[in-house]
């Protein structure tokens, strides 16, 4: 049996990291976020909003390391 190891090329970017924000000269937006469907009951929206505001739920983005390299070269 042959076992090999390798390093993952996927990177995690969290809110607050400078690479979490995308900029193209016209627009600035977060790389990841949440979308709550309009059919979501109001009570759940309030709970989700409270969790987000208190930092209990945080947006995270997963990208390939080469994407970050290409962004840095621009």
C-alpha angles and dihedrals in degrees: 000000000000120000120191131179131208138176119252118245092208117103128195118222121193132200109275094038110116089232091058090077120073118211129182103169095267104046138034118198140155117264091229138016146142132279119198115201116238089236091062108115114257093240091057092047089054092049092048091047091050091049091049093046091050093048094245089122117038131183115242130182127207117204138164114263090237089062090059091047092051091047090051091051093054 
